[in-house]
Amino acid sequence: MNIEMSKIIQLIQEKSFQKAEIEIRKSLKKSPESFEFNKALGITLLSQRKYNQSLLAFNKCYELNK
């Protein structure tokens, strides 16, 4: 696990979902095809009740895992 993902996981565990979302989006700019970052984004958005955006992130995971 890389440092970026460790930081994101820590933020999610602390329930700092907005901060986690910001970090995830930064990471996705560098690695838009990352299953792990897209999954983390989906979880973070779901936790913030951003259901439509969360669904898009999870759909991206599905597409990456076909």
All heavy atoms as a GROMACS GRO file, in nm:
protein
  545
    1MET      N    1   0.085  -0.118   0.000
    1MET     CA    2   0.000   0.000   0.000
    1MET      C    3   0.090   0.124   0.000
    1MET      O    4   0.186   0.130   0.075
    1MET     CB    5  -0.088  -0.003   0.124
    1MET     CG    6  -0.184   0.113   0.130
    1MET     SD    7  -0.291   0.115   0.275
    1MET     CE    8  -0.338  -0.053   0.297
    2ASN      N    9   0.056   0.220  -0.086
    2ASN     CA   10   0.139   0.338  -0.092
    2ASN      C   11   0.100   0.440   0.014
    2ASN      O   12  -0.002   0.427   0.082
    2ASN     CB   13   0.137   0.399  -0.234
    2ASN     CG   14   0.000   0.450  -0.273
    2ASN    OD1   15  -0.076   0.499  -0.192
    2ASN    ND2   16  -0.032   0.439  -0.400
    3ILE      N   17   0.182   0.543   0.027
    3ILE     CA   18   0.163   0.646   0.130
    3ILE      C   19   0.031   0.720   0.110
    3ILE      O   20  -0.040   0.748   0.206
    3ILE     CB   21   0.282   0.743   0.132
    3ILE    CG1   22   0.408   0.669   0.173
    3ILE    CG2   23   0.256   0.862   0.224
    3ILE    CD1   24   0.537   0.747   0.156
    4GLU      N   25  -0.001   0.751  -0.014
    4GLU     CA   26  -0.126   0.822  -0.043
    4GLU      C   27  -0.246   0.743   0.007
    4GLU      O   28  -0.335   0.799   0.073
    4GLU     CB   29  -0.142   0.846  -0.194
    4GLU     CG   30  -0.042   0.942  -0.253
    4GLU     CD   31  -0.052   0.946  -0.404
    4GLU    OE1   32  -0.163   0.960  -0.457
    4GLU    OE2   33   0.053   0.936  -0.469
    5MET      N   34  -0.250   0.615  -0.023
    5MET     CA   35  -0.364   0.532   0.017
    5MET      C   36  -0.368   0.518   0.169
    5MET      O   37  -0.475   0.518   0.228
    5MET     CB   38  -0.359   0.395  -0.050
    5MET     CG   39  -0.481   0.310  -0.022
    5MET     SD   40  -0.639   0.388  -0.061
    5MET     CE   41  -0.650   0.358  -0.235
    6SER      N   42  -0.254   0.508   0.233
    6SER     CA   43  -0.250   0.499   0.380
    6SER      C   44  -0.312   0.622   0.443
    6SER      O   45  -0.390   0.613   0.539
    6SER     CB   46  -0.107   0.483   0.429
    6SER     OG   47  -0.053   0.362   0.385
    7LYS      N   48  -0.279   0.739   0.388
    7LYS     CA   49  -0.334   0.865   0.439
    7LYS      C   50  -0.485   0.869   0.418
    7LYS      O   51  -0.560   0.910   0.508
    7LYS     CB   52  -0.268   0.983   0.368
    7LYS     CG   53  -0.316   1.118   0.415
    7LYS     CD   54  -0.242   1.230   0.345
    7LYS     CE   55  -0.290   1.366   0.393
    7LYS     NZ   56  -0.220   1.475   0.326
    8ILE      N   57  -0.531   0.825   0.302
    8ILE     CA   58  -0.674   0.824   0.270
    8ILE      C   59  -0.748   0.731   0.365
    8ILE      O   60  -0.853   0.767   0.419
    8ILE     CB   61  -0.695   0.784   0.123
    8ILE    CG1   62  -0.647   0.898   0.031
    8ILE    CG2   63  -0.841   0.750   0.097
    8ILE    CD1   64  -0.629   0.858  -0.114
    9ILE      N   65  -0.695   0.613   0.387
    9ILE     CA   66  -0.759   0.517   0.478
    9ILE      C   67  -0.768   0.574   0.619
    9ILE      O   68  -0.871   0.562   0.685
    9ILE     CB   69  -0.684   0.382   0.476
    9ILE    CG1   70  -0.708   0.313   0.342
    9ILE    CG2   71  -0.729   0.293   0.592
    9ILE    CD1   72  -0.623   0.191   0.319
   10GLN      N   73  -0.662   0.640   0.662
   10GLN     CA   74  -0.664   0.702   0.794
   10GLN      C   75  -0.773   0.809   0.804
   10GLN      O   76  -0.847   0.813   0.902
   10GLN     CB   77  -0.528   0.764   0.826
   10GLN     CG   78  -0.523   0.828   0.964
   10GLN     CD   79  -0.388   0.888   0.995
   10GLN    OE1   80  -0.293   0.877   0.917
   10GLN    NE2   81  -0.377   0.952   1.109
   11LEU      N   82  -0.786   0.892   0.701
   11LEU     CA   83  -0.890   0.995   0.701
   11LEU      C   84  -1.030   0.934   0.705
   11LEU      O   85  -1.118   0.982   0.776
   11LEU     CB   86  -0.874   1.086   0.579
   11LEU     CG   87  -0.755   1.180   0.581
   11LEU    CD1   88  -0.733   1.244   0.444
   11LEU    CD2   89  -0.772   1.287   0.689
   12ILE      N   90  -1.049   0.826   0.630
   12ILE     CA   91  -1.179   0.759   0.630
   12ILE      C   92  -1.209   0.700   0.768
   12ILE      O   93  -1.320   0.714   0.820
   12ILE     CB   94  -1.185   0.651   0.520
   12ILE    CG1   95  -1.183   0.717   0.381
   12ILE    CG2   96  -1.309   0.562   0.536
   12ILE    CD1   97  -1.166   0.620   0.266
   13GLN      N   98  -1.109   0.638   0.828
   13GLN     CA   99  -1.129   0.580   0.962
   13GLN      C  100  -1.161   0.687   1.066
   13GLN      O  101  -1.234   0.662   1.160
   13GLN     CB  102  -1.004   0.501   1.004
   13GLN     CG  103  -0.989   0.372   0.928
   13GLN     CD  104  -0.859   0.301   0.956
   13GLN    OE1  105  -0.761   0.360   1.004
   13GLN    NE2  106  -0.856   0.173   0.924
   14GLU      N  107  -1.106   0.807   1.045
   14GLU     CA  108  -1.134   0.919   1.135
   14GLU      C  109  -1.265   0.989   1.102
   14GLU      O  110  -1.302   1.086   1.167
   14GLU     CB  111  -1.019   1.022   1.127
   14GLU     CG  112  -0.888   0.971   1.178
   14GLU     CD  113  -0.771   1.064   1.147
   14GLU    OE1  114  -0.790   1.166   1.079
   14GLU    OE2  115  -0.659   1.033   1.192
   15LYS      N  116  -1.333   0.939   0.998
   15LYS     CA  117  -1.459   0.996   0.949
   15LYS      C  118  -1.441   1.140   0.897
   15LYS      O  119  -1.532   1.220   0.900
   15LYS     CB  120  -1.568   0.989   1.055
   15LYS     CG  121  -1.602   0.846   1.096
   15LYS     CD  122  -1.723   0.839   1.181
   15LYS     CE  123  -1.758   0.703   1.233
   15LYS     NZ  124  -1.727   0.587   1.162
   16SER      N  125  -1.322   1.169   0.847
   16SER     CA  126  -1.292   1.297   0.783
   16SER      C  127  -1.316   1.280   0.633
   16SER      O  128  -1.223   1.283   0.552
   16SER     CB  129  -1.148   1.339   0.810
   16SER     OG  130  -1.126   1.358   0.948
   17PHE      N  131  -1.443   1.262   0.599
   17PHE     CA  132  -1.477   1.224   0.462
   17PHE      C  133  -1.448   1.333   0.359
   17PHE      O  134  -1.406   1.302   0.248
   17PHE     CB  135  -1.622   1.180   0.455
   17PHE     CG  136  -1.652   1.061   0.542
   17PHE    CD1  137  -1.742   1.071   0.646
   17PHE    CD2  138  -1.587   0.940   0.522
   17PHE    CE1  139  -1.769   0.962   0.727
   17PHE    CE2  140  -1.612   0.830   0.603
   17PHE     CZ  141  -1.704   0.842   0.706
   18GLN      N  142  -1.470   1.458   0.395
   18GLN     CA  143  -1.442   1.566   0.299
   18GLN      C  144  -1.293   1.576   0.270
   18GLN      O  145  -1.253   1.592   0.154
   18GLN     CB  146  -1.494   1.699   0.351
   18GLN     CG  147  -1.646   1.707   0.350
   18GLN     CD  148  -1.697   1.837   0.406
   18GLN    OE1  149  -1.637   1.897   0.494
   18GLN    NE2  150  -1.811   1.881   0.354
   19LYS      N  151  -1.210   1.563   0.373
   19LYS     CA  152  -1.065   1.566   0.353
   19LYS      C  153  -1.020   1.445   0.271
   19LYS      O  154  -0.934   1.457   0.184
   19LYS     CB  155  -0.992   1.569   0.487
   19LYS     CG  156  -1.006   1.700   0.561
   19LYS     CD  157  -0.933   1.696   0.693
   19LYS     CE  158  -0.954   1.824   0.771
   19LYS     NZ  159  -0.890   1.820   0.903
   20ALA      N  160  -1.080   1.331   0.302
   20ALA     CA  161  -1.047   1.209   0.226
   20ALA      C  162  -1.083   1.226   0.079
   20ALA      O  163  -1.004   1.190  -0.009
   20ALA     CB  164  -1.119   1.088   0.286
   21GLU      N  165  -1.200   1.283   0.053
   21GLU     CA  166  -1.242   1.305  -0.085
   21GLU      C  167  -1.142   1.393  -0.160
   21GLU      O  168  -1.107   1.364  -0.275
   21GLU     CB  169  -1.382   1.368  -0.088
   21GLU     CG  170  -1.432   1.391  -0.229
   21GLU     CD  171  -1.566   1.461  -0.235
   21GLU    OE1  172  -1.634   1.476  -0.131
   21GLU    OE2  173  -1.605   1.501  -0.348
   22ILE      N  174  -1.096   1.498  -0.095
   22ILE     CA  175  -0.998   1.587  -0.158
   22ILE      C  176  -0.871   1.511  -0.194
   22ILE      O  177  -0.818   1.523  -0.305
   22ILE     CB  178  -0.968   1.708  -0.066
   22ILE    CG1  179  -1.091   1.799  -0.058
   22ILE    CG2  180  -0.846   1.785  -0.114
   22ILE    CD1  181  -1.086   1.901   0.054
   23GLU      N  182  -0.821   1.432  -0.099
   23GLU     CA  183  -0.698   1.355  -0.123
   23GLU      C  184  -0.717   1.251  -0.232
   23GLU      O  185  -0.629   1.229  -0.316
   23GLU     CB  186  -0.651   1.289   0.008
   23GLU     CG  187  -0.604   1.385   0.113
   23GLU     CD  188  -0.490   1.474   0.067
   23GLU    OE1  189  -0.396   1.423   0.002
   23GLU    OE2  190  -0.495   1.595   0.096
   24ILE      N  191  -0.832   1.186  -0.232
   24ILE     CA  192  -0.860   1.084  -0.334
   24ILE      C  193  -0.864   1.148  -0.472
   24ILE      O  194  -0.807   1.096  -0.568
   24ILE     CB  195  -0.992   1.012  -0.305
   24ILE    CG1  196  -0.981   0.931  -0.176
   24ILE    CG2  197  -1.032   0.923  -0.422
   24ILE    CD1  198  -1.113   0.885  -0.119
   25ARG      N  199  -0.931   1.262  -0.483
   25ARG     CA  200  -0.940   1.329  -0.614
   25ARG      C  201  -0.803   1.374  -0.663
   25ARG      O  202  -0.775   1.366  -0.784
   25ARG     CB  203  -1.039   1.445  -0.608
   25ARG     CG  204  -1.182   1.396  -0.591
   25ARG     CD  205  -1.284   1.504  -0.612
   25ARG     NE  206  -1.419   1.459  -0.584
   25ARG     CZ  207  -1.496   1.393  -0.668
   25ARG    NH1  208  -1.451   1.359  -0.787
   25ARG    NH2  209  -1.619   1.358  -0.635
   26LYS      N  210  -0.715   1.415  -0.572
   26LYS     CA  211  -0.576   1.448  -0.611
   26LYS      C  212  -0.507   1.324  -0.666
   26LYS      O  213  -0.438   1.331  -0.768
   26LYS     CB  214  -0.498   1.500  -0.490
   26LYS     CG  215  -0.532   1.640  -0.447
   26LYS     CD  216  -0.444   1.677  -0.328
   26LYS     CE  217  -0.490   1.803  -0.259
   26LYS     NZ  218  -0.412   1.830  -0.136
   27SER      N  219  -0.525   1.213  -0.598
   27SER     CA  220  -0.462   1.088  -0.641
   27SER      C  221  -0.518   1.040  -0.774
   27SER      O  222  -0.444   0.988  -0.858
   27SER     CB  223  -0.481   0.980  -0.535
   27SER     OG  224  -0.418   1.017  -0.416
   28LEU      N  225  -0.649   1.059  -0.794
   28LEU     CA  226  -0.711   1.017  -0.919
   28LEU      C  227  -0.665   1.101  -1.038
   28LEU      O  228  -0.668   1.053  -1.151
   28LEU     CB  229  -0.863   1.020  -0.907
   28LEU     CG  230  -0.924   0.901  -0.835
   28LEU    CD1  231  -1.071   0.925  -0.805
   28LEU    CD2  232  -0.906   0.773  -0.916
   29LYS      N  233  -0.623   1.223  -1.014
   29LYS     CA  234  -0.568   1.305  -1.123
   29LYS      C  235  -0.440   1.240  -1.177
   29LYS      O  236  -0.414   1.245  -1.296
   29LYS     CB  237  -0.541   1.447  -1.077
   29LYS     CG  238  -0.667   1.529  -1.065
   29LYS     CD  239  -0.638   1.672  -1.027
   29LYS     CE  240  -0.768   1.748  -1.013
   29LYS     NZ  241  -0.747   1.887  -0.975
   30LYS      N  242  -0.364   1.179  -1.087
   30LYS     CA  243  -0.240   1.112  -1.126
   30LYS      C  244  -0.265   0.971  -1.179
   30LYS      O  245  -0.195   0.924  -1.267
   30LYS     CB  246  -0.144   1.104  -1.006
   30LYS     CG  247  -0.093   1.236  -0.958
   30LYS     CD  248   0.004   1.215  -0.844
   30LYS     CE  249  -0.036   1.298  -0.726
   30LYS     NZ  250   0.039   1.267  -0.607
   31SER      N  251  -0.365   0.905  -1.121
   31SER     CA  252  -0.393   0.764  -1.156
   31SER      C  253  -0.543   0.743  -1.174
   31SER      O  254  -0.608   0.677  -1.091
   31SER     CB  255  -0.342   0.672  -1.045
   31SER     OG  256  -0.207   0.691  -1.019
   32PRO      N  257  -0.601   0.796  -1.282
   32PRO     CA  258  -0.747   0.788  -1.298
   32PRO      C  259  -0.800   0.646  -1.316
   32PRO      O  260  -0.917   0.621  -1.291
   32PRO     CB  261  -0.774   0.872  -1.422
   32PRO     CG  262  -0.644   0.879  -1.495
   32PRO     CD  263  -0.537   0.867  -1.391
   33GLU      N  264  -0.716   0.552  -1.352
   33GLU     CA  265  -0.760   0.414  -1.374
   33GLU      C  266  -0.735   0.326  -1.252
   33GLU      O  267  -0.743   0.204  -1.262
   33GLU     CB  268  -0.689   0.356  -1.497
   33GLU     CG  269  -0.714   0.435  -1.625
   33GLU     CD  270  -0.862   0.443  -1.662
   33GLU    OE1  271  -0.928   0.338  -1.666
   33GLU    OE2  272  -0.909   0.555  -1.688
   34SER      N  273  -0.706   0.386  -1.139
   34SER     CA  274  -0.680   0.309  -1.017
   34SER      C  275  -0.811   0.258  -0.957
   34SER      O  276  -0.898   0.336  -0.918
   34SER     CB  277  -0.608   0.396  -0.914
   34SER     OG  278  -0.609   0.332  -0.787
   35PHE      N  279  -0.823   0.127  -0.952
   35PHE     CA  280  -0.941   0.066  -0.890
   35PHE      C  281  -0.953   0.108  -0.745
   35PHE      O  282  -1.060   0.144  -0.697
   35PHE     CB  283  -0.933  -0.087  -0.902
   35PHE     CG  284  -1.046  -0.158  -0.835
   35PHE    CD1  285  -1.166  -0.178  -0.902
   35PHE    CD2  286  -1.034  -0.204  -0.705
   35PHE    CE1  287  -1.272  -0.243  -0.840
   35PHE    CE2  288  -1.140  -0.269  -0.643
   35PHE     CZ  289  -1.259  -0.289  -0.710
   36GLU      N  290  -0.841   0.102  -0.672
   36GLU     CA  291  -0.842   0.132  -0.528
   36GLU      C  292  -0.885   0.275  -0.499
   36GLU      O  293  -0.963   0.299  -0.407
   36GLU     CB  294  -0.705   0.102  -0.466
   36GLU     CG  295  -0.671  -0.045  -0.463
   36GLU     CD  296  -0.771  -0.130  -0.386
   36GLU    OE1  297  -0.820  -0.085  -0.281
   36GLU    OE2  298  -0.800  -0.242  -0.430
   37PHE      N  299  -0.834   0.371  -0.575
   37PHE     CA  300  -0.872   0.511  -0.551
   37PHE      C  301  -1.019   0.534  -0.588
   37PHE      O  302  -1.089   0.607  -0.518
   37PHE     CB  303  -0.782   0.607  -0.628
   37PHE     CG  304  -0.642   0.618  -0.573
   37PHE    CD1  305  -0.534   0.620  -0.659
   37PHE    CD2  306  -0.618   0.627  -0.438
   37PHE    CE1  307  -0.404   0.630  -0.611
   37PHE    CE2  308  -0.489   0.636  -0.388
   37PHE     CZ  309  -0.382   0.638  -0.474
   38ASN      N  310  -1.065   0.472  -0.695
   38ASN     CA  311  -1.206   0.486  -0.734
   38ASN      C  312  -1.297   0.422  -0.630
   38ASN      O  313  -1.403   0.476  -0.598
   38ASN     CB  314  -1.230   0.428  -0.873
   38ASN     CG  315  -1.189   0.525  -0.982
   38ASN    OD1  316  -1.253   0.626  -1.003
   38ASN    ND2  317  -1.079   0.495  -1.049
   39LYS      N  318  -1.257   0.307  -0.576
   39LYS     CA  319  -1.335   0.242  -0.471
   39LYS      C  320  -1.340   0.328  -0.346
   39LYS      O  321  -1.447   0.347  -0.286
   39LYS     CB  322  -1.276   0.105  -0.439
   39LYS     CG  323  -1.354   0.028  -0.334
   39LYS     CD  324  -1.299  -0.112  -0.314
   39LYS     CE  325  -1.200  -0.111  -0.201
   39LYS     NZ  326  -1.153  -0.245  -0.163
   40ALA      N  327  -1.226   0.383  -0.308
   40ALA     CA  328  -1.221   0.471  -0.190
   40ALA      C  329  -1.309   0.595  -0.212
   40ALA      O  330  -1.377   0.640  -0.119
   40ALA     CB  331  -1.077   0.512  -0.161
   41LEU      N  332  -1.310   0.646  -0.333
   41LEU     CA  333  -1.394   0.761  -0.364
   41LEU      C  334  -1.542   0.723  -0.348
   41LEU      O  335  -1.619   0.798  -0.287
   41LEU     CB  336  -1.367   0.813  -0.505
   41LEU     CG  337  -1.450   0.934  -0.548
   41LEU    CD1  338  -1.421   1.054  -0.458
   41LEU    CD2  339  -1.422   0.969  -0.694
   42GLY      N  340  -1.579   0.608  -0.400
   42GLY     CA  341  -1.717   0.563  -0.387
   42GLY      C  342  -1.759   0.550  -0.241
   42GLY      O  343  -1.867   0.595  -0.202
   43ILE      N  344  -1.674   0.492  -0.160
   43ILE     CA  345  -1.703   0.475  -0.017
   43ILE      C  346  -1.715   0.611   0.051
   43ILE      O  347  -1.807   0.635   0.130
   43ILE     CB  348  -1.593   0.390   0.050
   43ILE    CG1  349  -1.600   0.246  -0.001
   43ILE    CG2  350  -1.604   0.396   0.202
   43ILE    CD1  351  -1.478   0.161   0.033
   44THR      N  352  -1.623   0.700   0.020
   44THR     CA  353  -1.622   0.832   0.082
   44THR      C  354  -1.746   0.912   0.042
   44THR      O  355  -1.809   0.976   0.127
   44THR     CB  356  -1.494   0.908   0.042
   44THR    OG1  357  -1.381   0.831   0.084
   44THR    CG2  358  -1.487   1.044   0.106
   45LEU      N  359  -1.781   0.907  -0.085
   45LEU     CA  360  -1.900   0.979  -0.131
   45LEU      C  361  -2.027   0.919  -0.071
   45LEU      O  362  -2.118   0.993  -0.030
   45LEU     CB  363  -1.906   0.978  -0.284
   45LEU     CG  364  -1.797   1.058  -0.354
   45LEU    CD1  365  -1.796   1.027  -0.503
   45LEU    CD2  366  -1.814   1.207  -0.330
   46LEU      N  367  -2.034   0.789  -0.062
   46LEU     CA  368  -2.148   0.723  -0.001
   46LEU      C  369  -2.163   0.765   0.145
   46LEU      O  370  -2.274   0.792   0.192
   46LEU     CB  371  -2.132   0.571  -0.012
   46LEU     CG  372  -2.249   0.484   0.032
   46LEU    CD1  373  -2.372   0.512  -0.053
   46LEU    CD2  374  -2.210   0.338   0.021
   47SER      N  375  -2.052   0.775   0.215
   47SER     CA  376  -2.054   0.816   0.355
   47SER      C  377  -2.102   0.960   0.373
   47SER      O  378  -2.149   0.996   0.480
   47SER     CB  379  -1.914   0.801   0.416
   47SER     OG  380  -1.875   0.666   0.412
   48GLN      N  381  -2.088   1.039   0.267
   48GLN     CA  382  -2.134   1.178   0.271
   48GLN      C  383  -2.274   1.194   0.212
   48GLN      O  384  -2.323   1.304   0.194
   48GLN     CB  385  -2.038   1.268   0.192
   48GLN     CG  386  -1.899   1.275   0.252
   48GLN     CD  387  -1.809   1.358   0.164
   48GLN    OE1  388  -1.813   1.480   0.167
   48GLN    NE2  389  -1.727   1.290   0.083
   49ARG      N  390  -2.336   1.081   0.179
   49ARG     CA  391  -2.470   1.076   0.119
   49ARG      C  392  -2.475   1.144  -0.018
   49ARG      O  393  -2.578   1.197  -0.057
   49ARG     CB  394  -2.574   1.136   0.213
   49ARG     CG  395  -2.584   1.059   0.342
   49ARG     CD  396  -2.690   1.111   0.431
   49ARG     NE  397  -2.694   1.023   0.549
   49ARG     CZ  398  -2.766   1.050   0.655
   49ARG    NH1  399  -2.841   1.156   0.660
   49ARG    NH2  400  -2.764   0.968   0.756
   50LYS      N  401  -2.364   1.138  -0.089
   50LYS     CA  402  -2.359   1.188  -0.226
   50LYS      C  403  -2.379   1.066  -0.316
   50LYS      O  404  -2.287   1.015  -0.379
   50LYS     CB  405  -2.224   1.254  -0.254
   50LYS     CG  406  -2.199   1.378  -0.169
   50LYS     CD  407  -2.064   1.439  -0.199
   50LYS     CE  408  -2.037   1.562  -0.116
   50LYS     NZ  409  -1.903   1.618  -0.144
   51TYR      N  410  -2.503   1.019  -0.318
   51TYR     CA  411  -2.534   0.890  -0.377
   51TYR      C  412  -2.508   0.882  -0.527
   51TYR      O  413  -2.453   0.782  -0.575
   51TYR     CB  414  -2.680   0.852  -0.347
   51TYR     CG  415  -2.707   0.846  -0.199
   51TYR    CD1  416  -2.802   0.929  -0.140
   51TYR    CD2  417  -2.638   0.757  -0.116
   51TYR    CE1  418  -2.827   0.923  -0.003
   51TYR    CE2  419  -2.662   0.751   0.020
   51TYR     CZ  420  -2.757   0.834   0.076
   51TYR     OH  421  -2.780   0.829   0.210
   52ASN      N  422  -2.547   0.983  -0.602
   52ASN     CA  423  -2.526   0.978  -0.747
   52ASN      C  424  -2.378   0.976  -0.782
   52ASN      O  425  -2.335   0.899  -0.869
   52ASN     CB  426  -2.595   1.096  -0.816
   52ASN     CG  427  -2.746   1.082  -0.813
   52ASN    OD1  428  -2.799   0.973  -0.805
   52ASN    ND2  429  -2.816   1.195  -0.817
   53GLN      N  430  -2.299   1.059  -0.714
   53GLN     CA  431  -2.154   1.062  -0.740
   53GLN      C  432  -2.090   0.930  -0.698
   53GLN      O  433  -2.000   0.880  -0.764
   53GLN     CB  434  -2.090   1.178  -0.666
   53GLN     CG  435  -2.129   1.314  -0.717
   53GLN     CD  436  -2.065   1.424  -0.635
   53GLN    OE1  437  -1.945   1.424  -0.613
   53GLN    NE2  438  -2.146   1.517  -0.587
   54SER      N  439  -2.138   0.876  -0.587
   54SER     CA  440  -2.087   0.748  -0.538
   54SER      C  441  -2.112   0.638  -0.640
   54SER      O  442  -2.023   0.556  -0.668
   54SER     CB  443  -2.154   0.714  -0.405
   54SER     OG  444  -2.114   0.588  -0.360
   55LEU      N  445  -2.231   0.637  -0.696
   55LEU     CA  446  -2.265   0.536  -0.797
   55LEU      C  447  -2.172   0.546  -0.917
   55LEU      O  448  -2.127   0.444  -0.971
   55LEU     CB  449  -2.410   0.553  -0.839
   55LEU     CG  450  -2.464   0.450  -0.937
   55LEU    CD1  451  -2.452   0.310  -0.880
   55LEU    CD2  452  -2.609   0.481  -0.971
   56LEU      N  453  -2.139   0.668  -0.958
   56LEU     CA  454  -2.046   0.687  -1.071
   56LEU      C  455  -1.909   0.629  -1.039
   56LEU      O  456  -1.846   0.564  -1.123
   56LEU     CB  457  -2.035   0.835  -1.106
   56LEU     CG  458  -2.160   0.900  -1.165
   56LEU    CD1  459  -2.139   1.051  -1.180
   56LEU    CD2  460  -2.196   0.837  -1.298
   57ALA      N  461  -1.862   0.651  -0.916
   57ALA     CA  462  -1.732   0.598  -0.876
   57ALA      C  463  -1.733   0.445  -0.874
   57ALA      O  464  -1.639   0.380  -0.922
   57ALA     CB  465  -1.692   0.653  -0.740
   58PHE      N  466  -1.840   0.387  -0.821
   58PHE     CA  467  -1.850   0.241  -0.818
   58PHE      C  468  -1.866   0.183  -0.958
   58PHE      O  469  -1.814   0.074  -0.988
   58PHE     CB  470  -1.962   0.195  -0.726
   58PHE     CG  471  -1.931   0.213  -0.579
   58PHE    CD1  472  -2.020   0.279  -0.497
   58PHE    CD2  473  -1.813   0.166  -0.524
   58PHE    CE1  474  -1.993   0.295  -0.362
   58PHE    CE2  475  -1.784   0.182  -0.389
   58PHE     CZ  476  -1.875   0.247  -0.308
   59ASN      N  477  -1.936   0.253  -1.046
   59ASN     CA  478  -1.946   0.209  -1.185
   59ASN      C  479  -1.809   0.208  -1.252
   59ASN      O  480  -1.779   0.119  -1.332
   59ASN     CB  481  -2.044   0.297  -1.263
   59ASN     CG  482  -2.187   0.259  -1.241
   59ASN    OD1  483  -2.218   0.148  -1.200
   59ASN    ND2  484  -2.278   0.353  -1.265
   60LYS      N  485  -1.727   0.308  -1.219
   60LYS     CA  486  -1.591   0.312  -1.273
   60LYS      C  487  -1.514   0.189  -1.227
   60LYS      O  488  -1.440   0.128  -1.304
   60LYS     CB  489  -1.522   0.442  -1.229
   60LYS     CG  490  -1.380   0.456  -1.272
   60LYS     CD  491  -1.367   0.489  -1.418
   60LYS     CE  492  -1.223   0.517  -1.453
   60LYS     NZ  493  -1.207   0.569  -1.586
   61CYS      N  494  -1.531   0.152  -1.100
   61CYS     CA  495  -1.466   0.031  -1.048
   61CYS      C  496  -1.510  -0.092  -1.128
   61CYS      O  497  -1.428  -0.177  -1.162
   61CYS     CB  498  -1.500   0.011  -0.901
   61CYS     SG  499  -1.425   0.128  -0.790
   62TYR      N  500  -1.639  -0.099  -1.152
   62TYR     CA  501  -1.693  -0.212  -1.230
   62TYR      C  502  -1.628  -0.217  -1.367
   62TYR      O  503  -1.585  -0.323  -1.413
   62TYR     CB  504  -1.845  -0.200  -1.240
   62TYR     CG  505  -1.907  -0.302  -1.332
   62TYR    CD1  506  -1.922  -0.433  -1.291
   62TYR    CD2  507  -1.947  -0.266  -1.460
   62TYR    CE1  508  -1.978  -0.528  -1.377
   62TYR    CE2  509  -2.002  -0.360  -1.546
   62TYR     CZ  510  -2.017  -0.490  -1.504
   62TYR     OH  511  -2.071  -0.583  -1.588
   63GLU      N  512  -1.621  -0.102  -1.434
   63GLU     CA  513  -1.563  -0.096  -1.568
   63GLU      C  514  -1.414  -0.136  -1.565
   63GLU      O  515  -1.366  -0.202  -1.657
   63GLU     CB  516  -1.578   0.044  -1.626
   63GLU     CG  517  -1.720   0.081  -1.662
   63GLU     CD  518  -1.783  -0.011  -1.766
   63GLU    OE1  519  -1.713  -0.048  -1.863
   63GLU    OE2  520  -1.901  -0.046  -1.749
   64LEU      N  521  -1.343  -0.096  -1.462
   64LEU     CA  522  -1.201  -0.128  -1.451
   64LEU      C  523  -1.179  -0.276  -1.424
   64LEU      O  524  -1.074  -0.332  -1.456
   64LEU     CB  525  -1.136  -0.045  -1.340
   64LEU     CG  526  -1.124   0.103  -1.367
   64LEU    CD1  527  -1.081   0.178  -1.241
   64LEU    CD2  528  -1.025   0.129  -1.480
   65ASN      N  529  -1.278  -0.341  -1.365
   65ASN     CA  530  -1.263  -0.481  -1.324
   65ASN      C  531  -1.326  -0.581  -1.420
   65ASN      O  532  -1.332  -0.698  -1.391
   65ASN     CB  533  -1.324  -0.499  -1.185
   65ASN     CG  534  -1.226  -0.559  -1.088
   65ASN    OD1  535  -1.107  -0.567  -1.118
   65ASN    ND2  536  -1.274  -0.598  -0.975
   66LYS      N  537  -1.376  -0.534  -1.534
   66LYS     CA  538  -1.439  -0.625  -1.632
   66LYS      C  539  -1.340  -0.726  -1.683
   66LYS      O  540  -1.228  -0.702  -1.708
   66LYS     CB  541  -1.494  -0.547  -1.750
   66LYS     CG  542  -1.632  -0.495  -1.727
   66LYS     CD  543  -1.680  -0.435  -1.857
   66LYS     CE  544  -1.822  -0.393  -1.854
   66LYS     NZ  545  -1.862  -0.331  -1.978
   0.00000   0.00000   0.00000
